[in-house]
């Protein structure tokens, strides 16, 4: 008999929010804390994230298809015998099968902080009004939360009991993915938080064959520290893993490929963000968002803000293309590619323009079978009821040759009295702006389809050409930025998973975790040729009629703007 344990170091790449479900006068959502008041990461959160990852990867590693991915409701309610459920325990045992169900072979402990943790911060968030492009005023889209700053470190520990070699292979595959940087924990992951780095992975064993060994083990408060490390355990397990070709009819949730896009977001002038804690302490009405309390060398762009900018622009592109194809209101609404996520009818008494899919699904007695009825924007960017595969991480400040450290400029603002032409009383405020900063942007998209890649490419193209503004004050000329020196990495499990035409290209291949990788950067003209096929796929997707089980009757464009901006067809005016 052996005691087997896996230890590693978890280091936050971005800010982290592990919610407690409680709030106070300072914030809507407090961090989870132990009895001594120290923040920690619950073992349930770690096990859940690992299980979710392996559930998607498992069918490709010959571990079987988990019942939670099955399209039939009846099978999802029964016990499962897949490899992931063997490792983590039955996900949903029925009443009849509960007596024969198995407990988890993997014990995941709470991750405690290593050393002293930096001071927690308060992170604000706000929705974007789709009509005005400004911050939405509705209280429902204004929120804040307590977060731990980037570089917070935690101790990870997992124990294996009564496991077999297949269990260890699955665990190794998950740890390898996490070590490669594809690890997110906590809340608001798709909006920039919870990105982690996993390092110093150790697999240790300790013999428990003799009574003296057992007694020594029981008396040891930290038995994992005195266990013997097995050299090259992770690599040995990875070498024994073989990925299988996906079967026909395999659910969409099964892992196939991913896209990781990184680059530099360079502002060409002043950029305004706001940190309520820093502004309150510094005396400015608006002060830059900082990665750590009081560390002016580390400003950051929130992933939530960046994601909002990308989604808002993507919606505008999609609606423009759709409105050029369909000149009447009824046709447009049957092909509507993007709802307004802030348009919610909570009282069920009116039809709002471009009412959100969440609101309409609620009226239609939402169920899992109706997820396919969401618009293209909710399908890619997600919503409250429909998760997203697109992650936009917090973008930390990046030193450049022109600017090795942040430059700040104080700005004063004053409203003009419309009657006198002079300064309006009580409308003066100031802001501390970042001058021409650069940020390291990272976007991750899991299991992308050709039309999603085409849509994302159109948005990134406009961002690269300086058509998008980040931060606030865009109407005053702030936040103009360009995405440059970007690098795109595609990961795939088999040749059949390679996105679209990439399989036909003779490009150098690498390895990341259990995935084979291909890299394309901004310097190659090949990128534009590849993107053309993706853009065509996006146009074809917009042309498809969406059969909503709910009625979308109203739209901003055709109800309010058509008389101002008539659609021109052919040579007719």
Secondary structure in CASP SS format (residue, H / E / C, confidence):
PFRMAT SS
TARGET T0000
AUTHOR 0000-0000-0000
METHOD secondary structure of the structure
MODEL  1
X C 1.00
X E 1.00
X E 1.00
X E 1.00
X E 1.00
X E 1.00
X E 1.00
X E 1.00
X E 1.00
X E 1.00
X E 1.00
X E 1.00
X C 1.00
X C 1.00
X C 1.00
X E 1.00
X C 1.00
X C 1.00
X E 1.00
X C 1.00
X C 1.00
X C 1.00
X C 1.00
X C 1.00
X C 1.00
X C 1.00
X C 1.00
X C 1.00
X C 1.00
X C 1.00
X E 1.00
X C 1.00
X E 1.00
X C 1.00
X C 1.00
X C 1.00
X C 1.00
X C 1.00
X E 1.00
X C 1.00
X E 1.00
X C 1.00
X H 1.00
X H 1.00
X H 1.00
X H 1.00
X H 1.00
X H 1.00
X H 1.00
X H 1.00
X H 1.00
X H 1.00
X H 1.00
X H 1.00
X H 1.00
X H 1.00
X H 1.00
X H 1.00
X H 1.00
X H 1.00
X H 1.00
X C 1.00
X C 1.00
X C 1.00
X C 1.00
X C 1.00
X H 1.00
X H 1.00
X H 1.00
X C 1.00
X C 1.00
X C 1.00
X H 1.00
X H 1.00
X H 1.00
X H 1.00
X C 1.00
X C 1.00
X C 1.00
X C 1.00
X C 1.00
X C 1.00
X H 1.00
X H 1.00
X H 1.00
X H 1.00
X H 1.00
X H 1.00
X C 1.00
X C 1.00
X C 1.00
X C 1.00
X C 1.00
X C 1.00
X C 1.00
X C 1.00
X C 1.00
X H 1.00
X H 1.00
X H 1.00
X C 1.00
X C 1.00
X C 1.00
X C 1.00
X C 1.00
X E 1.00
X E 1.00
X E 1.00
X C 1.00
X C 1.00
X E 1.00
X E 1.00
X E 1.00
X C 1.00
X C 1.00
X C 1.00
X C 1.00
X C 1.00
X C 1.00
X C 1.00
X E 1.00
X E 1.00
X E 1.00
X E 1.00
X E 1.00
X E 1.00
X C 1.00
X E 1.00
X C 1.00
X C 1.00
X C 1.00
X C 1.00
X C 1.00
X C 1.00
X E 1.00
X C 1.00
X C 1.00
X C 1.00
X H 1.00
X H 1.00
X H 1.00
X E 1.00
X E 1.00
X E 1.00
X E 1.00
X E 1.00
X E 1.00
X E 1.00
X C 1.00
X C 1.00
X C 1.00
X C 1.00
X E 1.00
X E 1.00
X E 1.00
X E 1.00
X E 1.00
X E 1.00
X E 1.00
X E 1.00
X C 1.00
X C 1.00
X C 1.00
X C 1.00
X H 1.00
X H 1.00
X H 1.00
X H 1.00
X H 1.00
X H 1.00
X H 1.00
X H 1.00
X H 1.00
X H 1.00
X H 1.00
X H 1.00
X H 1.00
X H 1.00
X H 1.00
X C 1.00
X C 1.00
X C 1.00
X E 1.00
X E 1.00
X C 1.00
X C 1.00
X C 1.00
X C 1.00
X C 1.00
X C 1.00
X C 1.00
X C 1.00
X C 1.00
X C 1.00
X E 1.00
X E 1.00
X E 1.00
X E 1.00
X E 1.00
X E 1.00
X E 1.00
X E 1.00
X E 1.00
X E 1.00
X E 1.00
X E 1.00
X E 1.00
X C 1.00
X C 1.00
X C 1.00
X H 1.00
X H 1.00
X H 1.00
X H 1.00
X H 1.00
X H 1.00
X H 1.00
X H 1.00
X H 1.00
X C 1.00
X C 1.00
X C 1.00
X H 1.00
X H 1.00
X H 1.00
X H 1.00
X C 1.00
X E 1.00
X E 1.00
X C 1.00
X C 1.00
X C 1.00
X H 1.00
X H 1.00
X H 1.00
X H 1.00
X H 1.00
X H 1.00
X H 1.00
X C 1.00
X C 1.00
X C 1.00
X C 1.00
X C 1.00
X C 1.00
X C 1.00
X C 1.00
X C 1.00
X C 1.00
X C 1.00
X C 1.00
X C 1.00
X C 1.00
X C 1.00
X C 1.00
X C 1.00
X E 1.00
X E 1.00
X E 1.00
X E 1.00
X E 1.00
X E 1.00
X E 1.00
X E 1.00
X E 1.00
X E 1.00
X E 1.00
X C 1.00
X C 1.00
X E 1.00
X E 1.00
X E 1.00
X C 1.00
X C 1.00
X C 1.00
X H 1.00
X H 1.00
X H 1.00
X H 1.00
X H 1.00
X H 1.00
X H 1.00
X C 1.00
X C 1.00
X C 1.00
X E 1.00
X C 1.00
X C 1.00
X C 1.00
X E 1.00
X C 1.00
X C 1.00
X C 1.00
X C 1.00
X C 1.00
X C 1.00
X C 1.00
X C 1.00
X E 1.00
X E 1.00
X E 1.00
X C 1.00
X H 1.00
X H 1.00
X H 1.00
X H 1.00
X H 1.00
X H 1.00
X H 1.00
X H 1.00
X H 1.00
X H 1.00
X H 1.00
X H 1.00
X H 1.00
X H 1.00
X H 1.00
X H 1.00
X H 1.00
X H 1.00
X H 1.00
X H 1.00
X H 1.00
X H 1.00
X H 1.00
X C 1.00
X C 1.00
X C 1.00
X H 1.00
X H 1.00
X H 1.00
X H 1.00
X H 1.00
X C 1.00
X C 1.00
X C 1.00
X C 1.00
X C 1.00
X C 1.00
X C 1.00
X C 1.00
X C 1.00
X C 1.00
X C 1.00
X C 1.00
X C 1.00
X C 1.00
X C 1.00
X C 1.00
X C 1.00
X C 1.00
X C 1.00
X C 1.00
X C 1.00
X C 1.00
X C 1.00
X H 1.00
X H 1.00
X H 1.00
X H 1.00
X H 1.00
X H 1.00
X H 1.00
X C 1.00
X C 1.00
X C 1.00
X C 1.00
X H 1.00
X H 1.00
X H 1.00
X H 1.00
X H 1.00
X H 1.00
X C 1.00
X C 1.00
X H 1.00
X H 1.00
X H 1.00
X H 1.00
X H 1.00
X H 1.00
X C 1.00
X C 1.00
X C 1.00
X C 1.00
X C 1.00
X C 1.00
X C 1.00
X C 1.00
X E 1.00
X E 1.00
X E 1.00
X C 1.00
X C 1.00
X E 1.00
X E 1.00
X E 1.00
X C 1.00
X C 1.00
X C 1.00
X C 1.00
X C 1.00
X C 1.00
X C 1.00
X C 1.00
X C 1.00
X C 1.00
X E 1.00
X E 1.00
X E 1.00
X E 1.00
X E 1.00
X E 1.00
X E 1.00
X E 1.00
X E 1.00
X C 1.00
X C 1.00
X C 1.00
X C 1.00
X C 1.00
X C 1.00
X E 1.00
X E 1.00
X E 1.00
X E 1.00
X E 1.00
X E 1.00
X E 1.00
X E 1.00
X E 1.00
X E 1.00
X E 1.00
X E 1.00
X E 1.00
X C 1.00
X C 1.00
X E 1.00
X E 1.00
X E 1.00
X E 1.00
X E 1.00
X E 1.00
X E 1.00
X E 1.00
X E 1.00
X C 1.00
X C 1.00
X C 1.00
X H 1.00
X H 1.00
X H 1.00
X H 1.00
X H 1.00
X H 1.00
X H 1.00
X H 1.00
X H 1.00
X H 1.00
X H 1.00
X H 1.00
X H 1.00
X H 1.00
X H 1.00
X C 1.00
X C 1.00
X C 1.00
X C 1.00
X E 1.00
X C 1.00
X C 1.00
X E 1.00
X C 1.00
X H 1.00
X H 1.00
X H 1.00
X C 1.00
X C 1.00
X C 1.00
X E 1.00
X E 1.00
X E 1.00
X E 1.00
X E 1.00
X E 1.00
X E 1.00
X E 1.00
X E 1.00
X E 1.00
X E 1.00
X E 1.00
X E 1.00
X C 1.00
X C 1.00
X H 1.00
X H 1.00
X H 1.00
X C 1.00
X C 1.00
X H 1.00
X H 1.00
X H 1.00
X H 1.00
X H 1.00
X C 1.00
X C 1.00
X C 1.00
X C 1.00
X E 1.00
X E 1.00
X E 1.00
X E 1.00
X C 1.00
X C 1.00
X E 1.00
X E 1.00
X E 1.00
X E 1.00
X E 1.00
X E 1.00
X E 1.00
X C 1.00
X C 1.00
X C 1.00
X C 1.00
X H 1.00
X H 1.00
X H 1.00
X H 1.00
X H 1.00
X H 1.00
X H 1.00
X H 1.00
X H 1.00
X H 1.00
X H 1.00
X H 1.00
X H 1.00
X H 1.00
X H 1.00
X H 1.00
X H 1.00
X H 1.00
X C 1.00
X C 1.00
X C 1.00
X C 1.00
X C 1.00
X C 1.00
X C 1.00
X C 1.00
X C 1.00
X C 1.00
X C 1.00
X C 1.00
X H 1.00
X H 1.00
X H 1.00
X H 1.00
X H 1.00
X H 1.00
X C 1.00
X C 1.00
X C 1.00
X C 1.00
X C 1.00
X C 1.00
X C 1.00
X C 1.00
X C 1.00
X C 1.00
X C 1.00
X C 1.00
END
